[in-house]
């Protein structure tokens, strides 16, 4: 018999349903585990802040988590399944074919683009050695063992450091927007086709990283068409609705990050372990489409170069997660309005705003 926990409105633990290994967790599963109570408490913590929330509702939060852990005890953990592969015909066909909340991969769709044939570490070391490279390692977005934090270097020095075996990653930087001649090596019209007429703020972000590094589990409100240019990346992704299992920090930031790390990176069994993941390894020329608020973890299997084409759509965000869209609009470190005008599009106009994931603080070290 189902039993309701007093004051919380969710069910005590049930045996895993038949076929649990072969399907995603539904909203019904998550609601029975305590999703509604979790969302209410998470929103309260976001509004009140940790100092005011903990004395009043900290116990309720701990109780809610314990009940979810009890509910999922005995369910399968660390389940992976492949990301859906889509043959590209048109952007309209893609949106009709794939659910709004699900990622998809286009194998080899960009293999003939000039960037895939010529962008490698040596290319940037030769042609962009003096270009500013800022190691923007914002809270929750950098992996273990990385050497630098908010260091302003140049690409030549960074690439030499990577070749020397250092674990230093370039993430989220507007290198291509700052050097628009690089767009001639890309099909920007193809990227732009993913945008709806009402989508806002298109921009690109450049990534360059050595083998054996990773970016922890996180998600953001932008839609993302991610091009693998050089090397291989392994991705794990989870639907936005798994937020209660990911247990992100309620810290007012404009992105969501969590301490959960998937196995074998972490041997600890946490709520995130019960969330079935999509898995894909990207090769040069592959494009991975990531809807808003889809959680993702990324490993660099080799030295890698990649490019994210991002845009902001309120409609797409609401379709993926109404709860996280609401919290995004209530962000304070910084506000969503800051994110629409943030000067991160150019390293010549450095953002200094507290909490902005692309800010370059005044204390950032300049090249020696």
N, C-alpha and C positions, 0 to 999 in steps of 0.2 A: 504494500500500500504506500502511496506517496504521502509524505508528511511535510508540512509547511513549517519552516523555522520561524518562531515568533518574531514579528517586527521586521522581517526581511523579505518575506514573500517568495522564497525559492525552496527548492526541493532538497531533501536529504539524498544521500548517495544511492544511485540505482546501478545495477549491473550494466556494463556496456551493451548497447543494442546490437543485435545481429548485424554483421556487415560493417562494424565500426572501422575495421582496417581498410575498407574499400571506398570510403566516402569522406567528404569534408564535414566538419562540424557545422551543424545548422544553427540558426538563431534559436530554434527550440532547444537544442542541446545546451547552448550557452545561457539561455534564460533560466533553464532548470538549475544550472550550476550557480546562478547568482549574478548574471550580467547586469540586470537592472539596478540592483543594489550597488554593484561596483561602479556603474556609470554615475549614479547620484553622488556617491562618496568622492569619486575622482573629480567631478565638477566642483563639489564643495571645497576640496583641497586646492583646486586651481584658483578659485575665487578668494578663499580665505588666506591662502599661503600656509606653508608648513607650520610656522610658529603658532598661529592661531588655530589651525585645524587639529594638530596633534593632541592638545589637552582635551578637546571637546569630542572629537570623532576618531581619534587614533585607534581606540579600542574597537570601534565598529569596523574600521578598515581591516584590522588584524583578524577580527572574527569573520568578516566576509571572505578574506583570502583563505583562511583555514577551512571554511565550508566548501569553497571551490576545490581546494586540494583534496578534501575528503570525497567530494562528488566524483572527481576524475580518477581516484585511486583504482587501479585495475584496468584502466583504459590503455590502449597501445600508445607508445611513446616513440618519438623520432621517426615518424612515418614520412617518407619522401615519395613524390610522384613527379613525372616530367611536366615541364611547362608546355602548354599547348603550342604546337608549331602550326603556323599559318602561311599559306602561299599567298603572297600579295597580289591582288588584282586591282583594288582601288581602296582608298581610305573609307569610303562609304560602305563598301562590302565588308571591310574589316569590322567596323562598328556594328554592323548588323549581325555578324557571325559570332563575335566574342562578347560575353557578358561584361557590363561596365566595371565590375570589380575584379576582373581576372586579367593577369598579365598574359602576354603572348610573345612568341619569338618568330622573327622573319629570318629564316636561314639564308645567308649569302646574298641578301637583297642589295647590299652595298659593296659587294666584292669587286665590282668594276669601277668604283669611285677612285679617283686618283689618290685620295688620302690613304686608302687601304694598301695601295701599292708602294707608297713612298714614305709615310710617316713612321719613323722608328726613332730610337734614342739617338742614333747618329745623325739623322736628319735635323732634329731640333738642336743637337749639340753643335752642328755646323752652321745652321742658318739663324738660330735664335739664341745663341749662347749668352748674349748680353740682355736678353729679355727678362724683366722682373718675374721672379717665381716666389710666391708667398706661401709658405707651408701653413695653411689655415686649418689647424687641428682643434676644432671647436669641441666643447664638452660633449662627450658621448659619441663622437664621430671619428675617433682615431683608435687604432689598434694597439695591442700590447707590444712593447719593445721598440716603438718608434723613438727616434733620437731627438727630434727637433720639435719645438712648439713656437708658433708664430714667428718664424724666422724669415726675413726678407733676403733672399738670395737672388741669383739669376739662373737661368736654365742650364747654362754650361756648367756651373759649379754643382748644381743638383745632380745632373746626369753623371758627372765624374764621381760624385759621392755614391750614387747607386751602383755604378760599375765597380767601385771599390768595396762593395758589400754592405753599405749602410742601409738601414731600414728607415727610409725617409720618403714620404708620399706627398704628391701634389694633388690636392682635391679641390673641386668646386670653383676653380679659378676661371676668369673670363678671358683666357688667352686668345681664343679665336675671335671673340668680339673686339678685343683690343688690337688684333692683327687681322683685319678683314680680308686680306689677300688669301688667307688660309681657307676662307669659305669657297674659293674657286675650286678647291679639291673635294668639295662636298656637294651633295644635291640638296640645297637649302629649300627649294620648292617642294621636294618630297617631304622633308621634315614639316614644312609649313602646312601641308595638307592634313595633318592630324588636328589642327586647330579648328574650332567652331567659330562662326562669325563673332561671337561674344567673348571669346577667350582673350585674356589680358597678358601682357608682359612676357613676350617670348624672349628667351636668352639662351646662350649656350654656356656649358661648364666643361672644363678640360681636366682630365685625370691622367696622371703619370705615376706609376708605382713599381717598385721592385717585387720580385717573386717572394712568396711566403708572408706577405702582409695581408691585412684584412680591414674592413670597415665594419664595426659592430651593427647590431640590429637597430634600425631606425625607419622612419617614414616621414614624408612631407606632403604638402597640399598640392604641389604642382603635378601635372601629368608629365611623363618623361619618356621620350624615345631615345634609347641609349645605344649608341653605336660602338661596337668593339672594333677598334682600328688595328691594334697590334697586340699579339700575345693572347693569353686565355684568362678569363675570369669565370669563377664558379659562383653561382647565385643560389641562395635559398630565399623564397618569398612566401608570404602568408597574407590572406585576405585582411582587409581593414577590420572586419568584425571580430577578429581574434584579439582585439585590444585588451579585454579583461585577462587573457592569458599572458600577454606580453608585459603587463604591469608597467607602463611607461611612467617616468617621473612627471609629477605635476608641478613644473617649475616655471610656467609662464613663457617658455620659449616658443618660437614660431615653427619649430619642428618637434617631432616626438622621438625620444630615445629611451632605451631600456637597458638594464643590466643583464638581461637574459642573453646567453650565448649558446648556440646549438652544439650538440655533440658532434665530433669529439673535442671541440674547442673547450667545452666545459663538461665535466663528468657529473655535475650536480643535476639532480632531477628537480626541475621547477615546473610551474604551470605552463611555461612556454614549451616544454617538452611534449605536452599533449596536443599541441597544435600541428596538424599535418602540414607539411611544407611542399611547395613546388620547388623543383631543382632543375637547373640548366647550366651547362658550360658554354660560354660564348667563345666563338672563334672569329678571326678577322673577317669583317664583312657582315656579321650577324647584327641585327637590331632587336633589342628587347623593349617592348612597350610595357610601361609600368603605370597603371592608373593611380590617381591620388590616394594617399594613405595606405598603400600596400606596403606592408613591412618587408624589409629586405636586409640580407646579410651578404657581404661580398668578399670573396677570397681571390687574391691574385696568384694564379697557379704558375705564372711566368712573369717576367717583366712585362708591363702592360701600358698601353696608351688607349684612351677611350674618350668619347665625347657624349655629353648629355644635352639633348635639345628639350628645353622645358617651357611650359606655358601654364598659366593659371586660369582655371575655369570653375566658377562657383557651382555651376550645374553638375559638372563631373564630380566635384568634391562631395556634393550632397548625395549623389547617386552611390558613391563609394562608402561614405560614412557621414551621416548627419551629425553624430555626436562629436566627431573630431573636427568637422567643419565649424560647429558652434564654438568649440574650444579654441580653434585657430583664430576666429574673429575676436575672441576675448584675450588673445595673447598680449602680454605686457613687456616682454623682454626680447625684441621690441614689439610694437603693435603691428597689425596686418597692414596698416596704412604706410608704415615705414617700409615694409617689404615691397610695396608697389613702387617705391621711388628710391630704394637703396642704391647707393653709388657703386655697389659691388660689380656693376656691369663693366667698370673700368678700374684698373689698379692705379690709374692716375688720380682718381678721386676716392681716397680710401675712407671706408666707413669706420667710425669710431663708436657706434652706438652700442651700449651695453646689451649683451644677449644676442645680438644679430649673429647668425651663424657664419657670416662672411665678413665680419668686422676685422680690421687689422688694428690692434691696440697701439697706443702711443709707445708702449714698452717693447714692441717688436724689435728684434735685433736687426740692425742694418748690416749689409755685407762688410766684412773686415777689409 
